[in-house]
């Protein structure tokens, strides 16, 4: 994602600081995250790359505060997370009521957050959902569920967006809308961290890329230092291969 001089200055303001994060799942005897440390600047867009089980979703949940860590910490603006109202966490089980309509979900969220200045029909038009306003979430297609989730979360204008596989099983129009919204919110100084398997998408929309492999952070790359998405692909596959070889040896 293209940077300006002002955006670089803004990104020097640390909003997220993770230090030596460790997560261990006793039931499966798995180290999900091991000694993960990084910082994220205000207005920065970060892509998390890695194979299934690399730790991407676990890391997002640690940042959100819904998953307990065995050691280490995540701080947002210098504090352990206490207030969820400025954070939008989108995942497969994000908290939309599946039996309620699209309209009802957004209405109750904005009322819960005491957001008095909103026009739900305008929001639904913006996300291409106006014809589905009376449809329960459970009856929507995968692409429309993703749009409803975006409308549900982004309508409250969060300062931090955490997106877990936002491009998974969506149509090109929804993917385009997602990319558009991510760019718009970046201009408003919102910070975004998203997990994805799509390297081309990560290259287009992110400022930095964190590569995870079996719970370890193996690469932290500035997108501006890459010449093309092909270079990112080569780096990703080489880093993953080298990491796996080290584990075998």
N, C-alpha and C positions, 0 to 999 in steps of 0.2 A: 504494500500500500504506500502511495506516494506521501512523503513527509515535507512539511514546510519548516522554516526556522522556528516559528512559534510553537509548532507541535513538538519539536525536539526539546524545547525549553520546558514545555508542559510535562513531557514524559520523564523529566528529571525529578518530578515530584512523585515520590514512591507512595503508591496506594496499597499495594499488597507486598508483604514480606513473609516468605516461608523459610523456616530454618530447621534443618536436620529432621524433616518429617519422616516418621516411621509408622507404618500400619501393618499389623499382623493379624491374619484371620485364623483363629485357633481351629475352627471347624474343618477347614481344608488344609491346615498346616502350611499356609502360604504367606510369604512376605509380599504384601501388595505394593508397598512403597518402602524404600530404604534410603535414608539420609538425603532427602530431596530438599534442596535449597535454591531459591531464586527470588528476584524482586520484579515487580511490575509497576511501570510508571502510569500516572494518570493519563487517560486518553489513549493508552496503548492497546493494540489488538494482538493477542497471542494465540497461536495455533498449537495444540497438543497433538503430536503425531506418534503413532506406535501401533503395533499389531493388537489384536484382541487379547485382553489380559495383561497388557503392558502397564496399566495403572492409570490410564487417562480419566476414566469415570471416577475412580477412587480419589484421585487428586482433586477433581472438581467438587466432590462431596466434602472433602476436608476443607477446602476454601469456603464453601457455603456454611460449614459448621454442623452438617447433619451426620457426620461420621467421626467417631472418637479416634484420636491418634494415640499410639502407645508412647511416643516421645516426640519432641520437637513442637513447633507451634506455627500457626498461621495468624498473622495480624493484618487487619485492614485499617488503614489510617492510624497505625500504631497501637491498636487495641484488638484483643480477642473479640471475634464477632459476637455482637449482642442484638443488633437491630437488623432484621431481614427486609425491612420495607424498601431499602434502596438497592436491593439485590434481586435480579431475576435469574432463577436457575431453571433452565429448560432441559428436561430429560424425558424418557419414555413414560415415566410415572409421575410427571409434574402434576401439581395439585389442582387440576381442573376436575370438577364434578362431572363424571361421564353421563349421568342421567339428566343433568341440567342442560338447557339450550346454550348456544353460543352467546346470545345476548345476556342471559342470566349470569353466566360465569364472569363475563367482563364487568357487568353492573355490580355484582357483589364484591369483586376484587377492588374496584375503584372506591366503592363505599367503605369497605373495610379500611382502606388506606386514607380515608377521609379526603379524597380528591374530588372537590366540589365542582371544578370547572372541566367538564368533559361532555362530549357529544358522542354517544356510543354508535349511533348510526353512521356518523362521519368516520369513526374508527373502523367500522365494519366495511364501509366502502373502500377505505384506504387499503385494506387487506383482502379485498375481493370476496367478502363474506356476507354482503348485505342480503343475498338471496337465501342464506342459510341461518339467518338470525334466530329463527324459531326451531332450528334442528338440534336435537340433543347431540352432544359431542360424540357419543358412542356410535352414531350412525354416519359420521363423516368418513371420507376416504383418508388415507395416510397423509396425502398432501394438504388436504383441507384441515386436518387435525393439527398439522404443523403450523399452518397459517393462523388457526384459532389460538394456538399456544403462543405464537409471537404477538398477536393482538392482545391476548390476555396479559402477558408479561410486560411488553414494551409500552402499553398504553399508560402505565404508571410512571414512565420516564425514569427508569432506574439508573443509578450511577455506575453499577457493575452488572455486566451480563455474563452468565456462565451457561454455555450451550453445549450439550452432550450429543454429538452426532447430528447436528441440525440439518444436514443435507441428506440424511439417510432416508431412502424410499420416498423421495419427493420428485415432483415433475419439474421440468426446466423453468416454468413460470414461477413456481414457489421458490426455487433456488435463486432466481434473479431477484425476487422480492426480498429474500433474506439478505443477499449481498447488498442491495440498495439500503436496507434498514441499518445494517451494520456500519455502512459508510456514513449515513446520516447521523447515527448516534455517536460515532467517533468525532464528527464535527462539533457535537455538543459536549465534548470532553468525557463521554462515557468510556469506561474501560471494558474490554471484552476478552474473555478466555474461552476458547471453544476446542472441543475434541473432534477430530475428523480422520477419515481414511483417504480423503480426496486431496491429493498433493497439489493439483492445479488450483483448486479453490483456496487452499491454504496460502499458496504463493500470491494469489491475486489480492486477498483481503487482509492479510496479517502484516504486522511490523516485525514480529519475531516468531521463531518456531522453536518449541521445546520438544525434543525427541526422547521418548521413553522406551525402555526395553526391560521387561521383567522387573518392573518396580524401580529401576534406576534411571536417572536423568543422564543421557549419554551425549546430548548435543544441545547447545543454546545458540541459535543462529539468527543474525540480523538479515532480514529479507533483502534489504538494500545492498548487501554484500554479494548477493547472488545475481548472476547474469540472466538466468531464465529458470522456468519451472523444470526444465530438463536437468539443470545443474542440481536443483533441489532433490529431484528423484534419484540421481546418481549418489548424492551425499547421503540420502536417507537409506537406500539399500546397502551402501557400503558400511555405514555406521551400524546398521542392524546386523549385518553379516559379521563385522569385526567383533561386536559385542557378544554375539552367540559363540564365536570361536574362542573368545577369552574364557567364557563360562565352561566350555568343554575342556579346554586345556587346564 
